[in-house]
Amino acid sequence: MKKLLIVMTTLYNGGAEKSLVNMLNELPKGKYEIDVLLFKRRGLFLAQVPSEFTVLETPSDVKRLYGSLSDAGLLLPYKLIANGISSIFSNNVEEMRAFRWKHFYGKKIKKLEKKYDVALAYISGEVLYFIDEKVDADKKLVWIHTDYRSAGNPREYDHSYFERVNGIVTISDTCANILNEEFPEFKDKIYMIENITSSVVVKKRASEFVPEEYDLNTNCIVSVGRMNEEKGFDMAIEAASLLKKRGVPFKWYLVGSGDLEEQLKQQTEKCDVQDSFIMVGAKENPYPYIKNATVFIQPSRYEGKSVVIDEAKILGIPIIATNYPTVADQIKDGDEGIVVSMNPEGIADGVEKLLNSEELRTHLHQYLSEREYGNQDVIAKYMDLID
């Protein structure tokens, strides 16, 4: 039985985290001995890891550096200095983390003792650096879950790591094309494998309850995702303000959490939409929120291939998405949803158009409902690459 190590930051709400849990649940039982190592051993999806796999205790040095300040112990001064100096050298988050690993964190973290057949970095950046330098494995693979260029990933840091891994996996054709353009020398080991989404699981879980937060007497709009800059929820709040001023009836529910939560709450107050743009927090089962919505909105600045868009398609909910670089990989404009300009006005115009046209909403719903968007059979591609 092959020994696999999968390394990830956390299992909080997010597309990459959901993709990992879906993959683990689709793998055939008894084929692999799998250890999962999380930089922070927590998250809503932790309970969804199959019981036959082991979620390791986070090594103490990793926990001290990547956990809370209270976890840091004697490394607290070192951690504060490392982060302070790294932020001076770059205001790009990904570059800052790469600098931090190279000059500080990587020097303090010990190698794992156990030998593995295959090690998977299920996200790039410091997780990739960890499996390269701290894990003994015969084969090493890294997953890139986003548009590498738009995300501002540090090419100069990543190059040597990409050179040493056996495979670079990404999740859409456009993302693969971008990687091939950025790293033409590695084109022979760049693979495109879609995130796994089970239509059976999504539909079943979507029927478990009706969200008590929903006001079903008006138009329910929903967005789902981590509260960070790339998801564009600041633009969504401004769009909500425009809709309110236009007299459009709606309640917009945001399912998720993240670093910008407090900032976004303050923005709803500033824009006077705290009564109509409602943050319900992260949910272990977000599917009923999607199923019972009138419209699903993805206001992103960039994406790899959005897991939650695939889930909305499975549930037949009309979709509005901004025109980020990879959107055409997922949305057939006019049939699976409508693609709008990446600004508050574009989003608000799209919402108003869709809410005012029952004919368009019906067309989108029927088109989506007549198609199969689950792709659980993709697990065979994962296994081919691992084996």
Secondary structure by P-SEA (a helix, b strand, c coil): cbbbbbbbccccccaaaaaaaaaaaaccccccbbbbbbcccccccccccccccccccccaaaaaacccccccccaaaaaaaaaaaaaaacccaaaaaaaaaaccccccbbbbcccccbbbcccccaaaaaaaccccccbbbbbbcccccccccccccaaaaaacccbbbbccaaaaaaaaaacccccccbbbbcccccaaaaaaaaacccccccccccbbbbbbcccccccaaaaaaaaaaaaaaacccbbbbbcccccaaaaaaaaaaaaccccccccccccccaaaaaaaccccccccccccccaaaaaaaaaccbbbbcccccccccccccccbbbbcccaaaaaaaaaaaaacaaaaaaaaaaaaacccccccaaaaaaaaac
